[in-house]
Amino acid sequence: MPRAGFHLGQAIAGVTLGQLFQASALTGLGLGWGPVLLVNFATLALTLLGGIWLARLTGLDSITASLGMIAGGATGIVPMAGELGADDRLVAFMQYFRVLVVSLATPIVVSLAFAGHGATTAMDSTLGNAWGWLLVIFGGIVGVALGHRLRLPAPSMLGPLLIAGVLAVCGLSGSAHIPTVAREFGFALIGLQIGLRFDRATIRRVAGLLPPVAGLVVAAVLLCFGLGAALSAATGTSLLDGYLATTPGGLYAVLPVAVGSGANTTFVLAVQLLRLMVMLGAAPLLVRRLGRRRASPG
């Protein structure tokens, strides 16, 4: 597939993620910003340590292993992985394996441990509205140019994300609904670019990685549950709220479960969005630092 198609997919994904950062959602944290930030940075640190351990165990390069194990922001981490020096095929496998596990396990855990009532179906806007299309086009074009001008890592992704995020936080894009058809088209372009580069050697590599990756994903889920319990105690929210807010991935799966189980959806969304900001903001910088250390002699 032409490389331009991949950059187009990155730009659409960046606008989509940036639009999530609505100020009204982030205010749901109230006075709990401190504990939430601590928990999110602890999640980042623990999953990065898991990536370093995975690299030593399997022989993977540290950049690929670290990006693959970062908990949260799979739709943002995967598109920028190749430009950060990682094998984006293996990063995609690890990231979406974690999302699959969390998406399948969360409704079961909530229904058994918290007596929830199951998930509801999230409402979606297939065609969006005129402002949504304008945001995708404007944010994509201007964002890509800005990303290159600022020399951001993965500029086709982070530039549009920055533009859409600033507009959302400032309340300037509140009525814009990103068209589902555009969002899925962008994700499809990214998936095609990565998927078409899988070969037999990569499949064999993925098969060999499955046992250690599965073990680390389970460990991440358990550690995040512990962090959720700590967040619940620090903020006075319920254990269910803390668990859903810190579940490592699957934002679109967690939110319907939060609605259906009677959890504090605003709080869950705010914590998940803040973690997304932490992961997408810190991961490129940390990975770039890992790359410089790997390239330095000795």
C-alpha positions, 0 to 999 in steps of 0.5 A, a space after each residue: 500500500 502506498 505510504 501516503 495511505 498510512 500517513 492519512 490513516 495516522 492523521 485521521 486516528 490522531 484527530 479521532 483521539 484528540 477529539 476525546 479530550 473534552 474539558 467537560 469529561 476531564 473535569 469529572 476528576 474533581 479534586 482527585 488529579 493528584 492520585 490519578 496522575 500518580 496511578 497513571 504514571 505508575 501504570 506507565 512505569 510498571 508496563 515499561 518495566 514489563 517491556 524491558 523484562 520481555 526484551 531480555 527474556 525473548 531477545 526483542 529489541 527494547 523499543 518494540 517490547 516497551 511499546 508493545 507492553 504500554 498499557 493504554 492508547 493502542 490506537 495511538 501507539 501502533 500507528 507511530 511505532 514504526 516511526 519510533 524505530 519499533 517493529 510495528 507488526 509485533 507492537 500491533 500483536 502485543 497491543 491488540 492482544 491486551 485489548 482483546 483480553 481486557 475487552 473479553 474479561 472486563 464484562 465478566 469480572 464486573 458481572 461476577 465480582 460487582 453484580 453488574 447488569 452487563 454492557 449497553 450498546 454505545 450510540 454512534 454517529 456513522 456519518 457524523 456532522 459537517 463540523 466533524 468532517 471539517 475537523 477531520 480535514 482541517 485537523 489532519 492537514 494543519 496537524 500534519 504540517 504542524 507535526 513536521 514543523 515542530 519535529 514531533 515523533 510520528 508527526 502525522 499522528 501527533 500533529 493532528 492529535 495536538 490540534 484536535 486535542 487543543 480545540 476540544 479542551 478549549 471547547 471549540 469543537 464541542 458540536 463536532 462528531 467525528 464520522 464513524 465511517 471516516 474513523 474506521 477508514 483511517 484505522 483500516 488504512 493503518 491495519 492494512 499497512 501493518 498487516 500486509 507486511 506480515 510474513 511467515 517469519 513474523 508469524 513464527 515470531 508472534 507464536 513464540 511471543 504468545 506465552 510470555 506476552 500472555 503472562 505479562 498481560 495477566 500480570 498487568 491486569 492484576 497490577 492495575 486492579 491493585 492500582 484501582 483499589 488504591 485510587 478508590 481509597 485515595 479518592 473516595 470512589 467505589 472499588 468498581 469505579 477504581 477498577 474500570 478507571 484503571 483497566 489497562 486498555 479497551 476504552 471503547 469496551 470499558 465505557 459501555 460496561 461502566 454505563 451498564 453496571 451503574 459505575 461513575 462513568 464520568 470519573 471512569 472516562 476522565 481517568 482513562 482519558 488522562 491515562 491516554 494523554 500520559 501514554 501518548 505524550 510520554 511514550 514517544 519521548 521515553 522510547 526515543 531516549 531508549 533508542 539513543 541509549 541503544 545507538 550509543 557505544 557500550 
